[in-house]
Amino acid sequence: MEIKIGIQNIGREIVLESAQDADAVATVVQEAITKGTDLRLKDDKGRIIIVPGNALGYVEIGAEEARKVGFGQF
């Protein structure tokens, strides 16, 4: 699933693909905002993204969708 993170006073957002489910990501984001802790997310390539919780502008969590492979009819 695609996750977009907006940071206060930064014009560019962070975009990452993650295998975590939407509810788990929403829980981690909520905890980072309420407690002021760092937001830590792991992407598909194993990288860890860390953003200070007090610097978050927004977090957009994409829909969980299986990727389609090959050519198909729409």
N, C-alpha and C positions, 0 to 999 in steps of 0.2 A: 504494500500500500504506500502511496505517496504522502509525505508529511512536509508541510511548508511552515517554517518558523520565521516570524517577523520580529525584529529586534528594535527596540526604541532608539530613535535618532540614527538609524542605519537605513539607507535607501534600498538595500538589496536584501532579499530574503534567503534563508537557507532551505534548500530542497533536498530531501533524501528519500530513498526507498527502504522500507523496513518490513520485516516478516512478522513483527509484533501485531497483535490484534488491536482494533480501535479502542476497545474498553481499557486495555492495559496502558496504552499510550495516554488516553484521557485521564486516567488515574494518576500517572506520573506527572503530567502537566499540572493537574489540579494541586497536587502535593507541592510542586515547585513554586506555584503561585502563592498558595496560602501560607506555607512555612518559610518562604524566601530562600529555599535551598536551590542548588544547581539542578537544571534539567539535563538528564543524561539519557540519550537514546542511542541505540546501536543500529547501524544500517545493514543492508544486505551483504556488504563486502567485509563486515566485521569491524568497521571503524566506529569509534565512540564519539558522539557529538555532545559537547558540554556547553550549556548556555546558562549564565546566572539567572536565577528565577526572577529577580527584581528588574531585569532588563528585557523581559519578554513583552512584546507588543501584541502578538497573536500567534496562535498555532492552528493551522488548518489540517485536519485529519481527513485524508481521502477515503473513499469507499473501498472496502475490501473486495477485490475482484480478481478472479483467476485470469492470468494473461493468456491471450490467444496466440497460437503459434501458426505460422503459415498464412496462406491466402484463403479467405473465406468470402462468402456472399453476405451482403448486408441487407 
